[in-house]
């Protein structure tokens, strides 16, 4: 997660999800969103999926990831709202 040094909190939130085989650190490095967040004053979150993937595919043979990624991301955002870091609007 990147919170700009002089951001007005609570700030807008951008959640940047990596592609399959990646992770949050790679996504942060690849996108440069932290620098953009510094300029524009938003918080950016770079979560990592289990086994470097997100559970977004259903019914595909061999894809058996038993993880509630939607619930995970929603809970992350809710926690940041409750902490006063991000705007819940």
SVG drawing of the C-alpha trace seen along z (x, -y; Angstrom):
<svg xmlns="http://www.w3.org/2000/svg" viewBox="-20 -17 29 47">
<polyline fill="none" stroke="black" stroke-width="0.4" points="0.0,0.0 1.2,-3.5 -0.2,-6.5 1.2,-9.8 3.2,-11.8 1.0,-14.8 -2.3,-13.3 -5.5,-14.7 -7.1,-11.7 -9.4,-10.1 -8.3,-9.9 -9.6,-8.1 -8.5,-4.5 -7.1,-2.7 -6.8,1.1 -4.3,2.4 -4.6,6.1 -1.6,8.0 -2.0,10.5 -1.7,14.3 1.9,15.2 2.6,11.8 2.3,10.2 1.6,6.9 5.3,5.8 5.6,6.4 2.4,4.5 3.7,1.6 7.0,1.5 5.4,2.1 2.7,-0.6 4.4,-3.5 1.1,-4.2 2.8,-5.2 4.4,-8.2 1.0,-9.1 -0.6,-8.8 1.9,-11.2 1.1,-13.8 -2.7,-13.4 -3.2,-12.5 -4.8,-9.1 -4.0,-5.8 -3.0,-2.9 -3.2,0.7 -1.2,3.6 -2.6,6.8 -1.1,10.2 -3.3,13.2 -2.7,16.6 -0.4,18.7 0.1,15.5 -3.4,15.6 -6.9,14.4 -9.9,16.7 -11.9,15.2 -12.4,18.3 -15.1,20.8 -15.8,24.1 -12.4,24.3 -10.9,27.8 -7.8,27.8 -8.6,24.4 -9.4,25.3 -8.3,22.2 -10.5,22.1 -10.1,18.5 -12.7,15.7 -10.7,12.9 -13.7,10.6 -14.4,10.9 -10.7,10.3 -10.6,7.1 -13.8,5.8 -12.6,6.4 -9.3,4.6 -11.1,1.6 -13.6,1.6 -10.7,1.7 -9.0,-1.2 -12.3,-3.2 -12.7,-2.3 -9.1,-3.5 -9.8,-6.8 -7.2,-6.2 -9.5,-6.1 -12.8,-7.7 -15.7,-5.2 -17.9,-7.2"/>
</svg>
